[in-house]
Amino acid sequence: MYAVGLNNYAGPEVLHLMELPDPHPEPGHVRVRVRSAGINPVDVMVRDGSLAEFIAGLQPPFVPGMDISGTIDEVGEEHDPEFGLAVGQKVVAVVNNRGSYGGYSQQACAGRLFLLSVTAARSSSCALGRTTASNAASHRELAKGGQRGRIILNFDGLEE
């Protein structure tokens, strides 16, 4: 697959097209064919070296990109059908971009807790914020005796 990544830290000029092996999802994860990727402040920090200590020990290339939208094209083992994630489903997701498999790529893997289903392809710019808010609200509801899986947040036509 093709990705946009970097081998050394600096400004945007260090980003370049590279070819990497296709990723495959770990158990409980899915692979998403990326349609769009947002630029998150963390992605800039990966690129400029501000997070070098956080990714110490990992070898380049580094592929930024935490917020993505796209279509599930592979489901990993130990996938719980209760989560309702299937091949062909459109999602927004938060990707662990610690290493060579961030969202600035044709394919990226994400855990089911960091995916949200959408009825149509949407911008990836809301993935991190909405996932964080939804998880926080869900945990708050659980602490109050609420039920997991209940739709708590819904904005901009996004649905869980």
MARBA-3410 file (N, C-alpha, C, O; in Angstrom, 1 decimal):
160
0.8,-1.2,0.0,0.0,0.0,0.0,0.9,1.2,0.0,2.1,1.2,0.4 ~ 0.3,2.3,-0.4,1.0,3.6,-0.4,0.6,4.4,0.9,-0.5,4.3,1.3 ~ 1.6,5.1,1.4,1.4,6.0,2.5,2.2,7.2,2.4,3.2,7.3,1.6 ~ 1.9,8.3,3.2,2.7,9.5,3.2,3.3,9.5,4.6,2.6,9.5,5.6 ~ 4.6,9.4,4.7,5.3,9.3,5.9,6.6,10.1,5.9,6.9,10.9,5.1
7.4,9.9,7.0,8.7,10.6,7.1,9.7,9.6,7.7,9.4,8.7,8.4 ~ 11.0,10.0,7.4,12.1,9.2,8.0,12.9,10.0,9.0,13.7,9.5,9.7 ~ 12.7,11.3,9.0,13.3,12.2,10.0,12.4,13.4,10.3,11.5,13.7,9.6 ~ 12.6,14.0,11.4,11.8,15.1,11.9,12.1,16.4,11.3,13.2,16.8,11.2 ~ 11.0,17.2,11.0,11.2,18.6,10.6,9.8,19.1,10.2,8.8,18.6,10.7
9.8,20.0,9.3,8.5,20.6,8.8,7.8,19.7,7.8,8.3,18.6,7.6 ~ 6.7,20.2,7.2,6.0,19.4,6.2,6.8,18.9,5.0,6.4,17.9,4.4 ~ 7.9,19.5,4.8,8.7,19.1,3.6,9.3,17.7,3.8,9.7,17.1,2.8 ~ 9.3,17.1,5.0,9.9,15.8,5.1,8.9,14.7,4.8,9.2,13.5,4.7 ~ 7.6,15.0,4.6,6.6,14.0,4.2,6.8,13.6,2.8,6.9,14.5,1.9
6.7,12.3,2.5,6.9,11.9,1.2,6.1,10.6,1.0,5.8,9.9,1.9 ~ 5.8,10.2,-0.3,5.1,9.0,-0.6,6.0,7.8,-0.4,7.2,7.9,-0.8 ~ 5.5,6.8,0.2,6.3,5.5,0.4,5.4,4.3,0.2,4.2,4.4,0.3 ~ 6.0,3.2,0.0,5.3,2.0,-0.2,5.6,1.1,1.0,6.8,0.9,1.4 ~ 4.5,0.6,1.7,4.7,-0.3,2.9,3.8,-1.5,2.7,2.9,-1.6,1.9
4.2,-2.6,3.4,3.3,-3.8,3.3,1.9,-3.5,3.9,1.7,-2.6,4.7 ~ 0.9,-4.2,3.3,-0.5,-4.0,3.7,-0.6,-4.4,5.2,-0.1,-5.5,5.6 ~ -1.2,-3.6,6.0,-1.5,-4.0,7.4,-2.6,-5.0,7.5,-3.5,-5.0,6.6 ~ -2.7,-5.8,8.5,-3.8,-6.7,8.7,-4.2,-6.5,10.2,-3.4,-6.4,11.1 ~ -5.5,-6.6,10.5,-6.0,-6.3,11.8,-5.6,-7.3,12.8,-5.7,-8.5,12.5
-5.3,-6.9,14.0,-5.1,-7.8,15.2,-6.5,-8.3,15.6,-7.5,-7.8,15.1 ~ -6.5,-9.3,16.5,-7.8,-9.7,17.0,-8.6,-8.5,17.7,-8.0,-7.7,18.4 ~ -9.8,-8.4,17.3,-10.7,-7.4,17.9,-10.6,-6.1,17.1,-11.1,-5.1,17.6 ~ -9.8,-6.0,16.0,-9.6,-4.8,15.3,-10.2,-5.0,13.9,-10.5,-6.1,13.5 ~ -10.3,-3.9,13.1,-10.7,-4.0,11.7,-9.7,-3.2,10.9,-9.0,-2.3,11.4
-9.6,-3.5,9.6,-8.8,-2.6,8.7,-9.8,-1.8,7.9,-10.8,-2.2,7.4 ~ -9.4,-0.5,7.7,-10.2,0.5,7.0,-9.5,0.9,5.8,-8.3,1.3,5.8 ~ -10.2,0.9,4.6,-9.7,1.5,3.4,-9.9,3.0,3.6,-11.1,3.4,3.6 ~ -8.9,3.7,3.7,-9.0,5.1,4.1,-9.4,6.0,2.9,-8.9,5.9,1.8 ~ -10.5,6.8,3.2,-11.0,7.7,2.2,-10.4,9.1,2.4,-10.1,9.9,1.5
-10.4,9.5,3.7,-9.8,10.8,4.1,-9.1,10.7,5.5,-9.5,9.8,6.3 ~ -8.2,11.5,5.7,-7.5,11.6,7.0,-7.4,13.0,7.4,-7.1,13.9,6.6 ~ -7.6,13.3,8.7,-7.5,14.6,9.2,-6.1,14.9,9.7,-5.3,14.0,9.9 ~ -5.8,16.2,9.9,-4.6,16.6,10.5,-4.8,17.0,11.9,-5.4,18.0,12.2 ~ -4.4,16.1,12.8,-4.6,16.3,14.2,-3.3,17.0,14.8,-2.2,16.7,14.3
-3.4,17.8,15.9,-2.2,18.3,16.4,-1.1,17.3,16.8,0.1,17.5,16.7 ~ -1.6,16.1,17.2,-0.6,15.0,17.5,0.2,14.6,16.3,1.3,14.3,16.4 ~ -0.5,14.6,15.1,0.2,14.3,13.9,1.3,15.2,13.6,2.4,14.8,13.1 ~ 1.1,16.5,13.8,2.1,17.5,13.6,3.3,17.3,14.6,4.4,17.4,14.2 ~ 2.9,16.9,15.8,4.0,16.7,16.8,4.8,15.4,16.5,6.0,15.4,16.8
4.2,14.4,15.9,4.9,13.3,15.4,5.9,13.7,14.3,7.1,13.4,14.4 ~ 5.4,14.5,13.4,6.2,15.0,12.3,7.4,15.9,12.7,8.5,15.7,12.2 ~ 7.1,16.8,13.6,8.2,17.8,14.0,9.1,17.3,15.1,10.1,18.0,15.4 ~ 8.9,16.1,15.6,9.8,15.5,16.6,9.4,15.8,18.0,10.1,15.3,19.0 ~ 8.3,16.5,18.3,7.9,16.8,19.7,7.6,15.6,20.5,7.7,15.6,21.7
7.2,14.5,19.8,6.9,13.3,20.5,8.0,12.2,20.3,7.7,11.0,20.4 ~ 9.2,12.6,19.9,10.2,11.7,19.7,10.5,10.7,20.9,10.7,9.6,20.7 ~ 10.3,11.3,22.1,10.5,10.5,23.3,9.4,9.4,23.4,9.7,8.3,23.8 ~ 8.2,9.8,23.0,7.1,8.9,23.1,7.3,7.7,22.1,6.9,6.6,22.4 ~ 7.9,7.9,21.0,8.0,6.9,20.0,9.5,6.3,19.9,9.9,5.7,19.0
10.2,6.7,21.0,11.6,6.2,21.1,11.6,4.7,21.0,10.8,4.0,21.5 ~ 12.6,4.1,20.3,12.7,2.7,20.1,12.1,2.2,18.9,12.4,1.1,18.4 ~ 11.1,3.0,18.3,10.5,2.6,17.0,11.4,3.1,15.9,12.0,4.2,16.0 ~ 11.5,2.3,14.8,12.3,2.7,13.7,11.5,3.4,12.6,10.3,2.9,12.4 ~ 12.0,4.4,11.9,11.2,5.0,10.8,11.1,4.0,9.7,11.8,3.0,9.7
10.1,4.2,8.8,9.4,5.4,8.6,8.2,5.5,9.6,7.7,4.5,10.1 ~ 7.8,6.8,9.9,6.7,7.1,10.7,5.6,7.6,9.8,5.8,8.4,8.9 ~ 4.4,7.1,10.0,3.2,7.5,9.2,2.2,8.2,10.1,1.6,7.5,10.9 ~ 2.1,9.5,10.1,1.1,10.2,10.9,-0.3,9.9,10.5,-0.5,9.2,9.5 ~ -1.2,10.4,11.2,-2.6,10.3,10.9,-3.4,9.6,11.9,-3.5,8.3,11.9
-4.1,10.3,12.8,-4.9,9.7,13.9,-6.4,9.6,13.5,-7.1,8.6,13.8 ~ -6.9,10.6,12.7,-8.3,10.7,12.4,-8.6,10.3,11.0,-8.0,10.9,10.1 ~ -9.4,9.2,10.8,-9.6,8.8,9.4,-11.1,8.5,9.2,-11.9,8.4,10.2 ~ -11.5,8.5,8.0,-12.8,8.0,7.6,-12.6,7.0,6.4,-11.7,7.2,5.6 ~ -13.5,6.1,6.2,-13.4,5.1,5.1,-14.3,4.0,5.3,-15.3,4.1,6.0
-13.9,2.8,4.7,-14.8,1.7,4.6,-14.0,0.5,5.2,-12.9,0.2,4.8 ~ -14.7,-0.3,6.1,-14.0,-1.5,6.6,-13.8,-2.5,5.4,-14.8,-2.8,4.7 ~ -12.6,-3.0,5.3,-12.4,-4.0,4.2,-11.8,-5.3,4.7,-11.6,-6.2,4.0 ~ -11.5,-5.4,6.0,-11.1,-6.6,6.6,-11.4,-6.6,8.1,-11.2,-5.6,8.8 ~ -11.9,-7.7,8.7,-12.2,-7.8,10.1,-11.3,-8.8,10.7,-11.1,-9.9,10.2
-10.7,-8.5,11.8,-9.7,-9.4,12.5,-10.5,-10.5,13.3,-11.7,-10.5,13.4 ~ -9.7,-11.5,13.7,-10.2,-12.6,14.5,-10.8,-12.0,15.8,-10.5,-10.9,16.2 ~ -11.6,-12.9,16.5,-12.2,-12.5,17.8,-13.0,-11.3,17.7,-13.2,-10.6,18.6 ~ -13.6,-11.1,16.5,-14.5,-9.9,16.3,-15.9,-10.3,16.9,-16.4,-11.3,16.6 ~ -16.4,-9.4,17.7,-17.7,-9.6,18.4,-18.8,-9.1,17.5,-18.8,-7.8,17.3
-19.6,-9.9,16.9,-20.7,-9.4,16.0,-21.6,-8.4,16.7,-22.4,-7.7,16.0 ~ -21.7,-8.5,18.0,-22.5,-7.5,18.8,-22.2,-6.1,18.5,-23.0,-5.2,18.6 ~ -20.9,-5.8,18.1,-20.5,-4.5,17.8,-21.0,-4.0,16.5,-21.0,-2.8,16.2 ~ -21.5,-4.9,15.6,-22.2,-4.5,14.4,-21.2,-4.0,13.3,-21.6,-3.3,12.4 ~ -19.9,-4.4,13.4,-19.0,-3.9,12.4,-18.8,-5.0,11.3,-18.6,-6.1,11.6
-18.9,-4.6,10.0,-18.8,-5.6,9.0,-18.1,-5.0,7.8,-18.0,-3.7,7.6 ~ -17.5,-5.8,6.9,-16.9,-5.4,5.7,-17.9,-4.6,4.9,-19.0,-5.0,4.7 ~ -17.4,-3.5,4.3,-18.3,-2.6,3.5,-18.9,-1.5,4.3,-19.5,-0.6,3.7 ~ -18.8,-1.5,5.6,-19.4,-0.5,6.5,-18.5,0.8,6.5,-17.3,0.7,6.6 ~ -19.2,1.9,6.4,-18.5,3.2,6.4,-18.3,3.6,7.9,-19.2,3.5,8.7
-17.1,4.1,8.2,-16.8,4.4,9.6,-15.9,5.6,9.7,-15.2,6.0,8.7 ~ -15.9,6.3,10.8,-14.8,7.2,11.2,-14.1,6.5,12.3,-14.6,5.8,13.1 ~ -12.8,6.8,12.5,-12.0,6.0,13.4,-10.8,6.9,13.9,-10.4,7.8,13.3 ~ -10.3,6.5,15.1,-9.1,7.0,15.6,-8.1,5.9,15.5,-8.3,4.8,16.0 ~ -6.9,6.2,14.9,-5.9,5.2,14.6,-4.7,5.4,15.6,-4.4,6.5,15.9
-4.1,4.3,16.0,-2.9,4.4,16.8,-1.8,4.6,15.8,-1.3,3.7,15.0 ~ -1.3,5.9,15.7,-0.3,6.2,14.7,1.1,6.1,15.2,2.0,6.8,14.8 ~ 1.3,5.3,16.2,2.7,5.1,16.8,3.5,4.1,16.0,3.5,2.9,16.2 ~ 4.1,4.6,14.9,4.9,3.8,14.1,4.6,4.0,12.6,4.3,5.1,12.2 ~ 4.6,2.9,11.8,4.5,3.0,10.4,3.1,2.9,9.8,2.9,2.7,8.6
2.1,2.8,10.7,0.7,2.6,10.2,-0.3,3.6,10.6,-1.4,3.2,11.0 ~ 0.0,4.8,10.5,-1.0,5.9,10.7,-2.0,6.0,9.6,-1.9,5.3,8.6 ~ -2.9,7.0,9.7,-3.9,7.2,8.8,-3.6,7.8,7.4,-4.4,7.8,6.5 ~ -2.4,8.4,7.3,-2.0,8.9,6.0,-1.6,7.8,5.1,-0.5,7.8,4.5 ~ -2.5,6.9,4.9,-2.2,5.7,4.1,-3.4,5.2,3.4,-4.5,5.6,3.7
-3.3,4.2,2.5,-4.4,3.6,1.9,-5.3,2.8,2.8,-6.5,2.6,2.6 ~ -4.6,2.2,3.8,-5.3,1.3,4.7,-4.7,1.5,6.1,-3.6,1.8,6.3 ~ -5.6,1.4,7.1,-5.2,1.6,8.5,-6.1,0.7,9.4,-7.2,0.5,9.0 ~ -5.5,0.2,10.5,-6.3,-0.7,11.4,-6.6,0.1,12.6,-5.9,1.0,13.1 ~ -7.8,-0.2,13.2,-8.3,0.4,14.4,-9.1,-0.6,15.2,-9.7,-1.5,14.7
-9.0,-0.4,16.5,-9.8,-1.2,17.5,-11.2,-0.8,17.5,-11.6,0.3,17.2 ~ -12.1,-1.8,17.8,-13.5,-1.5,17.7,-14.0,-0.4,18.6,-15.0,0.2,18.4 ~ -13.3,-0.1,19.7,-13.7,0.9,20.6,-13.3,2.3,20.1,-13.8,3.3,20.7 ~ -12.6,2.3,19.0,-12.2,3.6,18.4,-12.8,3.8,17.0,-12.3,4.6,16.2 ~ -13.9,3.1,16.8,-14.6,3.2,15.5,-16.1,3.7,15.7,-16.7,3.3,16.7
-16.6,4.5,14.8,-18.0,4.9,14.8,-18.5,4.7,13.5,-17.9,5.2,12.5 ~ -19.7,4.0,13.4,-20.3,3.8,12.1,-21.0,5.1,11.6,-21.5,5.9,12.4 ~ -20.9,5.4,10.3,-21.6,6.5,9.8,-22.5,6.1,8.6,-22.2,5.0,8.0 ~ -23.6,6.8,8.3,-24.5,6.4,7.3,-23.9,6.8,5.9,-24.4,6.2,4.9 ~ -23.0,7.7,5.8,-22.4,8.1,4.6,-21.0,8.6,4.9,-20.7,8.9,6.0
-20.1,8.6,3.9,-18.7,9.0,4.2,-18.7,10.4,4.6,-19.3,11.3,4.0 ~ -18.0,10.7,5.7,-17.9,12.0,6.3,-16.4,12.4,6.5,-15.5,11.6,6.3 ~ -16.2,13.6,6.8,-14.9,14.1,7.0,-14.3,13.4,8.2,-15.1,13.1,9.2 ~ -13.0,13.1,8.2,-12.4,12.4,9.3,-12.1,13.4,10.5,-11.7,13.0,11.5 ~ -12.3,14.7,10.3,-11.9,15.7,11.2,-12.6,15.6,12.6,-12.2,16.1,13.6
-13.8,14.9,12.6,-14.5,14.8,13.9,-14.3,13.5,14.6,-14.8,13.3,15.7 ~ -13.5,12.6,14.0,-13.3,11.2,14.6,-12.8,11.3,16.0,-13.4,10.7,16.9 ~ -11.7,11.9,16.3,-11.1,11.9,17.6,-12.0,12.6,18.6,-12.2,12.0,19.7 ~ -12.5,13.8,18.3,-13.3,14.5,19.3,-14.6,13.8,19.6,-15.0,13.7,20.7 ~ -15.3,13.2,18.6,-16.5,12.5,18.8,-16.3,11.2,19.6,-17.0,10.9,20.5
-15.2,10.5,19.2,-15.0,9.2,19.9,-14.6,9.5,21.3,-15.1,8.8,22.2 ~ -13.8,10.5,21.6,-13.5,10.8,23.0,-14.7,11.2,23.8,-14.9,10.7,24.9 ~ -15.5,12.1,23.2,-16.7,12.5,23.9,-17.7,11.4,24.1,-18.3,11.3,25.2 ~ -17.9,10.5,23.1,-18.8,9.4,23.2,-18.4,8.4,24.3,-19.2,8.0,25.1 ~ -17.1,8.1,24.3,-16.5,7.2,25.3,-16.7,7.8,26.7,-17.1,7.1,27.6
-16.4,9.1,26.8,-16.5,9.7,28.2,-18.0,9.7,28.6,-18.3,9.4,29.8 ~ -18.9,10.0,27.7,-20.3,10.0,28.1,-20.8,8.6,28.4,-21.6,8.4,29.3 ~ -20.3,7.7,27.6,-20.7,6.3,27.8,-20.3,5.8,29.2,-21.0,5.2,29.9 ~ -19.0,6.1,29.6,-18.5,5.7,30.9,-19.2,6.4,32.0,-19.4,5.8,33.1 ~ -19.6,7.6,31.8,-20.3,8.4,32.8,-21.7,7.7,33.0,-22.2,7.6,34.1
-22.4,7.4,31.9,-23.7,6.7,32.0,-23.5,5.4,32.7,-24.4,5.0,33.5 ~ -22.5,4.6,32.4,-22.2,3.3,33.1,-22.1,3.6,34.6,-22.6,2.8,35.4 ~ -21.3,4.6,35.0,-21.1,4.9,36.4,-22.4,5.2,37.1,-22.6,5.0,38.3 ~ -23.4,5.8,36.3,-24.7,6.1,36.9,-25.7,4.9,36.8,-26.9,5.1,37.1 ~ -25.2,3.8,36.3,-26.1,2.6,36.2,-26.7,2.5,34.8,-27.7,1.8,34.6
-26.3,3.3,33.9,-26.9,3.3,32.5,-26.4,2.1,31.7,-25.7,1.2,32.3 ~ -26.9,2.0,30.5,-26.6,0.9,29.7,-25.6,1.2,28.6,-25.7,2.3,27.9 ~ -24.6,0.4,28.4,-23.6,0.6,27.3,-24.3,0.4,26.0,-25.2,-0.5,25.9 ~ -23.9,1.1,25.0,-24.4,0.9,23.7,-25.6,1.9,23.4,-26.0,2.0,22.2 ~ -26.0,2.6,24.4,-27.1,3.6,24.2,-26.5,4.8,23.4,-25.4,5.2,23.7
-27.3,5.3,22.4,-26.8,6.5,21.7,-26.9,7.7,22.6,-28.0,8.1,23.1 ~ -25.7,8.3,22.9,-25.7,9.4,23.9,-25.4,10.7,23.1,-26.0,11.7,23.4 ~ -24.6,10.6,22.1,-24.2,11.8,21.3,-24.6,11.5,19.9,-24.4,10.4,19.4 ~ -25.1,12.6,19.2,-25.4,12.4,17.8,-25.4,13.9,17.2,-26.3,14.7,17.5 ~ -24.4,14.1,16.4,-24.4,15.4,15.7,-23.9,15.3,14.3,-23.3,14.3,13.9
-24.2,16.3,13.5,-23.8,16.4,12.1,-24.3,15.1,11.3,-23.6,14.7,10.4 ~ -25.4,14.6,11.6,-25.9,13.4,10.9,-25.2,12.1,11.2,-25.5,11.1,10.5 ~ -24.2,12.1,12.1,-23.5,10.9,12.4,-24.4,10.0,13.3,-25.1,10.5,14.2 ~ -24.4,8.7,13.1,-25.1,7.8,13.9,-24.2,6.7,14.4,-23.3,6.3,13.6 ~ -24.5,6.1,15.5,-23.8,5.0,16.0,-24.5,3.7,15.6,-24.1,2.6,15.9
END
